[in-house]
Amino acid sequence: MAVGISGGILTFHEEIELLHFGKLAGLPNKILWFALGLTPAFMYASGVVMWWNRKRGARCVPVTRPAPSGERAAEDIARVREP
């Protein structure tokens, strides 16, 4: 239990109230809670960016075909190299 301003022992409710209003640890406590409050927004934004990049990247994947074999291999390679 924490000790109050008057020297008495605080109840749990009083401790939580001080923590809630940022009076228990002062400015560092307020900064911590502010940063923790922004965390969900940053996680949401990064998730949207990751989803968008994955969605956009799916359209840009080139279609691959099996490598040619045998007699056609030389013809296909020559055709690809022609300007």
C-alpha positions in Angstrom: 0.0 0.0 0.0 1.2 3.5 -0.8 1.3 6.3 1.7 -0.9 9.3 1.0 -0.1 13.0 1.4 -1.5 13.1 4.9 0.6 10.1 5.9 -2.2 7.6 5.9 -2.3 4.4 4.0 -4.2 4.6 0.7 -6.8 2.2 -0.3 -6.6 0.3 -3.6 -9.3 2.5 -5.1 -7.3 5.6 -4.2 -4.1 4.2 -5.7 -5.9 3.4 -8.9 -7.4 6.8 -9.0 -3.9 8.4 -8.7 -2.6 6.2 -11.4 -5.6 6.9 -13.7 -5.2 10.7 -13.4 -1.4 10.6 -13.7 -0.7 11.8 -10.3 1.1 8.7 -9.0 4.3 9.0 -11.0 3.9 12.4 -12.5 5.0 13.3 -16.1 6.8 10.1 -16.9 3.6 8.2 -16.1 1.6 10.5 -18.4 4.2 10.1 -21.2 4.1 6.3 -20.8 0.3 6.1 -21.0 0.3 8.4 -24.0 2.7 6.2 -25.9 0.8 3.1 -25.0 -2.4 4.8 -26.1 -0.9 5.4 -29.6 0.3 1.8 -30.0 -3.1 0.4 -31.3 -3.2 3.2 -34.0 0.3 2.4 -35.2 -0.4 -1.3 -35.2 -3.6 -0.7 -37.3 -1.7 1.5 -39.7 1.2 -0.9 -40.2 -1.3 -3.8 -40.7 -3.1 -1.8 -43.4 0.3 -1.0 -45.1 1.3 -4.7 -45.0 -2.0 -5.8 -46.3 -1.9 -3.2 -49.1 1.6 -4.2 -50.2 0.7 -7.9 -50.2 -2.5 -7.3 -52.2 -0.7 -5.1 -54.7 2.3 -7.5 -54.9 0.0 -10.4 -55.8 -0.9 -8.7 -59.1 2.7 -8.0 -60.0 4.0 -11.6 -59.8 5.0 -12.7 -63.2 3.6 -15.9 -64.6 6.3 -18.5 -64.9 6.3 -21.4 -67.2 8.3 -24.6 -67.1 11.8 -24.5 -68.6 11.9 -25.8 -72.2 13.7 -29.0 -72.8 15.0 -30.8 -75.8 15.0 -29.4 -79.4 12.7 -26.5 -78.5 15.1 -25.2 -75.8 17.5 -23.7 -78.3 14.7 -22.1 -80.3 13.0 -20.6 -77.2 16.3 -19.2 -75.9 17.1 -17.7 -79.3 13.6 -16.1 -79.5 13.9 -14.6 -76.0 17.3 -13.0 -76.9 16.1 -11.5 -80.1 15.4 -7.7 -79.9 
